[in-house]
């Protein structure tokens, strides 16, 4: 294995993820500022999950209802996405520094990111549905589904468990010798 190339790729990935986190956070901050303090016609849009399991509504759903609910949920989702990108950047920076990925801290960090991705992908459509229902007058709206973050979270969770298994195997090998 070419360790020097692996460290370079890890360092590059760390920088890209850090830039993405800063860009996303800055963009949301500017858009929120523009929405509240200028006369700009800016609004947020909450994308439905890629794999919608249940979707329904009772009553008339207007664009204004959806936009108002998205104004609440999109910034929160973006902050969480910034956090995930930043932690991902730290993981790759950790690897670029030559640290061993087979440590409990590394495995726990990956596991935390995976849980955040899974929970946020399940909860945000539900919270959005609740917000739209509260805004709609005497009607209801609901959407339940998952998307790519859910699948990525499942894969990362499995990877964290593989790392834990490798750590246990390394400990067993060390104890045997």
Helices and strands as residue ranges (DSSP letters): H 3-37, E 51-58, H 63-96, H 104-135, E 140-146, H 148-176
